[in-house]
Amino acid sequence: DLENLFILGRGGEVLIEKHWRGRVRRGVTEVFWEHVIKAERPEQVMPVLVTPKHYLVHVHRFGLFFLSTVPREVAPLLVIETQHRIVDVLIKYFQKKLNEETIRENFSTVYQLLDEMVDGGFPATTELSRLQAIIAPPSLGNKATNWLMGKSAVSNKLGKTSQLIPWRPKNIKYMNNEVYFDLVEFIDCIVANDQIVKCDVFADVRCSCKLSGMPDLTVTFSQPSLIDDASLHRCVRINKFKKERVVSFVPPDGSFKLMNYRVRGVTRLPIFVKGHVKWTPGNGSVSVSVGPKFNQNKSIEGVVLTFPLPRDTQSNTLTASVGSVRVDLVNMVCRWDIGKLPPKSTPRLEGGIILPPGKLLDEQLTVRAEFSCKTLSVSGLGIDHVLVKNVKYKPFKGVRQITKAGVFEVRCSSTSSK
């Protein structure tokens, strides 16, 4: 059940308020925002919060909070998945520009989409192609025409909804027929004392399909036995996947997420992060280094390391051999922007943390890493073959792989001496 939805901005203000069943006072968002203020980062707020009257279920994406209240126990993943689907549709409608300004400028379109996507608290029309046939995506031309003619963006011609494959329109034609697959892996791991404490990979398989007619696709994986906790798009033939571990489907038109899954117990990391902090009265000496984990001909880009500073920090002398260092003394966070890792040197950050005179700490340094590496699959799982049937043309097929950091934390060593 999804009885309502509140879209909150970065400061906690309510941008959109939609009720499908009953009505909940807006004050419930203030209760939720108290939890956001207490958290160090928005991502640390639990997705399901318990209050005396409600369960508060939310997702946080693009700096916005999508919050729903649930008065009784329901399957939380159904609510969360519906919230994510709403966000995905908004991204497609607004051409990947989803922020507070976009929501305010297109609030009428947002309300129309919410009316179509959820009916009486239950997910209804969630396929992008069906929604675009009902509600025209916002554009300057559409807005001007609708304003001059006094028309609504909602089409009076809803089309046939009883077709055999509701997620794919008929009579699609393209001059160039092509289909692309992106396998994106996110590494969630905890490393302590140079040993992996826990490491799982969460992966998305994203598809961009521009094929004429009614194609039938089959995707096979290398080492499909590694796939765990798979979540499949509705177009996938689930029984065939369970029996043969292949993904067979008639695709929607355009871009969509085909599936996501988990690979447990990964031991192959693309980078290493080492660090140490030595505490003395009134001072702390920090040393952090980062580099590729093994010899590879793949560049690691977008490398950013962040770590919290003690609350008693007065100043610092942190410098880096590569990149730039920014210290936020308001939020007590150090951010080291490296960019692309150099192939023949190891970037280092060193310096001191100035504390009040005589202050001696015994805190561990926890470094959080961000990075991306193209054409790399750390799980060892990849797309082996793509077969397109039920067409008379020969389409172009492309497959790309990329590995990114999810929650990648390294707990560094520390010593304390008087």
Disulfide bonds with the S-S distance in Angstrom:
none
